[in-house]
Amino acid sequence: MTEAVIHVHRGGPLLALVGNPNCGKTALFNRLTGSQQKVANYAGVTVERKEGRLLSAAGRALRLLDLPGTYSLNPRSPDERVTCDVLAGRARGEKRPDLVVCVLDATNLRRTLRLVLAVQRLGLPCVVALNMADLAARRGLSIDAEVLSRELGVPVLRTVATAGEGVAELRALLDDKAVWVPAALPDSAADGAADGDHERIKQILQRLQLDQDLPELPSDRLDRVLLHPVAGPLILAAVLFLLFQAVFAWATGPMDLIKDGMAALGEWVGGALPEGWLRSLLVDGLIAGVGGVLVFLPQILILFFFILILEESGYLPRAAFLLDRLMGSVGLSGRSFIPLLSSFACAIPGIMATRSIANPRDRWVTILIAPLMTCSARLPVYALLIGAFIPARQLAWGLQLQGLVLFGLYLAGIVGALCVAWLLKRFTQSGAQVRPLMMELPAYHWPHPRNIALGLWQRAVIFVRRVGGIIMVLTLLLWLLASFPGAPEGASEPAIVYSLAGMLGRGLAPLFEPLGFNWQICLALVPGMAAREVVISALGTVYALSSGGADAAEALSPLIAQSWSLPTALALLAWFVFAPQCIATLAAARRETGGYKTPALMLAYLFGLAYLAAWLTFKISSALLA
Amino acid sequence: MTDLSASSALPAAASAPVTHNTAIDDAKPRAGNTPTLAQLDLGQAMQVLAVQAPAHAPEWADWLAEIGFLPGEAVKILSRGLPGGDPLVVRIGQSTFALRRAEAACVQVQAPDTDGASA
């Protein structure tokens, strides 16, 4: 190939996957691109546009775009606009697709066919993948692919993307030159208007003998319980409760294993190396610091195990339904729910997910409150403090006090977010409007164990990478600052007190003194701005250096349990519910809103709230415990 | 949770008599007494007659059409939220959607057999 050819085709003809939301596009994308190329987010503005490489049956290399799901080609939100721009050839840095693979939900042809007709009207060649064919068959819907193909004038393939069925046939079809040419439109549709679509779809469905009504589905029976006005909210509360109980109850075994392993490693390294800076770096810096964060991997995996199951099963939109009144009362649409829920994993994907919100004001409010959702980076901090200060007591009905406190912390974040949203509704002009919900409730599915395992694996990799990357770097940096300059001659206190870090910590201490924070905490909060978990590794390093060499590898939690008062620990928990201890989140807010105003506001109001909450917590708990 | 939301929609309607809050009166019958989706009983099988968006949100008509609220489509309410029966779970054609009551009030409905097109 010459350079010019590569420049024009950029790696081959371009295919795009288009379809309604939740019809299995991404599952098909993963099957088609497989291990040929990892599914990576596009750099820059459009995160939702994913690209991969696939090979046709004859081995031709093609590029495949996975586009955000849309109900029509009249975009109403930023993510749908991506799809429409790509199809119209308006997307920056991307040519118009050479072929569109329309992914249809076979259980819901009636609605999904409209999009096919709209894509055809754009004059793009198109192939139809009749996805979820197994589900349709299970519902007693038999769809004659040949009749549908004749009616639409394009090839129609039956696929089950989750099981890989029909993928080989699709690859083979891509070698057929005829599919790359746009189909001639029937006269009725050629006039460029969508008005005739409804009639045409009715005809097609009649010919497919699919125009009868839907019988009751197993999902409907399940929904009668799960969405029941009284039982539904109770079940939702029980599910969330179970989640937080499990985070503590199930994690102890594996956590002890990691903890013991780290302690043994620290002792071994401490014994094997001579006294000196290298031993301090490894034992105080790496093992006490980074190892202290790694301990929380089991809890993070348990949290994501639940989140993944909720996501896979189809229960999440139901939860949004159950909480819709609450969202509406603070001036948010139901569409804000899913971005906010993503923020429980991490606020950054949550802030990006706000692109599916049509109303710019709603989107802005959702971005502002997303950091108040308790992200998984906060979980280790909570777990450390709860483990050190809250007794593992059993309450009535098998409830654990620790799990209950964790639940309360998550709840505090949610309540804080709702209050902020309510204030914005109360005091902004557009807040009083009625907002639409219009959210699809998909049929329930059994979660695929493979998907859950894959999701957990990805989460574990992300966490370990964070620990080995940013957390380790910052911890080592802190160790450096905390070790130099050394103690002067005849110093009575540990060397760290005289170091740069010690000076920094004690410089900040007066500011945080009303909250009950000591200088070690103040110091740990600084690198914690980069990533919340760093606070733990930083405390680990600071306390390891403060306590001298002998028990350096000792676990952090008994150390802080000895040296902090309970009000201090509670105030620090309250601080972490609100504090914007994450630069990456602020950067995401800047990127998504295109300016510094929103992140500046976010930073200011979150620090303000955090300070206020921590101060109140410290004062009230000090008074109560006195 | 519940008492927060119970009072939500009403103050906005009372304080602002201007046009952009007309959707609040969703539960009342519309002109011409055509029943709307918001008024149906649970499980009552009807079909869509027309979609009429409120003046403050004209775009809803298109959005509702896109998700399947088209004349002749079978529609019924599967479930209602608490309190105040808002939002609703609606079966439209072959899909299930959650709608707020104000949105459901845009959908005018009629008994399934009136135009003889039911299967």
Interface residues (C-beta under 8 A of the other chain):
Chain A: Y71 S72 N74 R76 T107 N108 L109 R110 R111 R114 H198 K202 D211 Q212 D213 L214 S219 D220 D223 R224 L227 H228 P229 V230 G232 P233 P317 A320 F321 L322 D324 R325 L326 G328 S329 V330 G334 L418 A432 Q433 V434 R435 P436 L437 M438 M439 E440 L441 P442 A443
Chain B: M1 T2 L4 S5 A6 S7 S8 A9 A12 S15 A16 H20 N21 A23 I24 A45 H56 A57 E59 W60 D62 W63 L64 E66 I67 G68 L70 P71 G72 E73 A74 L78 S79 R80 G81 L82 P83 G84 D86 P87 V89 R91 G93 Q94 S95 T96 F97 A98 L99 R100 A102 E103 A119
